[in-house]
Amino acid sequence: MYSPINIKRSSKFGNNYWEAYSPKLKRNVRLFSDLEYDFWVLVETDPKIPNFCERPFEF
C-alpha cells in the first residue's frame, strides 16, 4: 500500500523518539512524539483497523 517517508531523527518533529515493532505491518515504525506513540498503540490494538502507514506522504 504505502511506505513511510523517512524523516531524520534530528528534524523539527517532536521531542521524543520511539521505534517499535508493529505486528500489523510486520516492520518497525518510527514515531516522533508521545502523542504519535499513544495513537499508534490505539491503532495497533483496534481490530477494526487492518493496516496503516505512520507517514504516507509529506504535507
C-alpha positions in Angstrom: 0.0 0.0 0.0 2.1 2.9 1.3 5.6 3.1 2.6 6.5 5.8 5.1 8.6 8.9 4.3 12.0 8.7 6.0 12.5 11.6 8.4 15.8 12.3 10.1 15.6 11.9 13.9 17.1 15.4 14.3 14.2 17.1 12.4 11.6 19.5 13.6 9.1 16.8 14.6 8.5 16.3 18.3 11.0 16.0 21.1 10.6 12.3 21.9 11.5 9.4 19.6 10.1 5.9 19.6 10.9 3.0 17.5 8.8 -0.1 17.9 7.8 -3.3 16.0 4.3 -3.2 14.5 2.7 -6.7 14.4 0.0 -5.4 11.9 2.7 -4.1 9.5 5.3 -6.7 10.3 8.0 -4.0 10.4 9.5 -1.3 12.7 7.7 2.0 12.9 9.3 5.3 13.9 7.3 7.7 16.0 8.4 11.3 16.8 6.3 12.2 19.8 4.4 10.8 22.8 1.2 11.7 21.0 2.1 9.7 17.9 3.1 6.8 20.2 -0.2 6.8 22.1 -2.1 7.0 18.8 0.0 4.1 17.4 -1.0 1.9 20.5 -4.7 2.7 19.9 -4.4 1.8 16.2 -2.4 -1.4 16.9 -5.0 -2.6 19.4 -8.1 -1.8 17.3 -9.1 -5.0 15.4 -11.2 -2.9 13.0 -8.1 -1.3 11.5 -6.3 -3.9 9.3 -3.3 -1.8 8.4 -1.9 1.8 8.3 1.1 3.9 7.5 2.6 6.2 10.0 3.6 8.9 7.5 2.4 8.0 4.0 3.0 11.4 2.4 4.5 14.8 3.0 2.4 17.8 3.9 
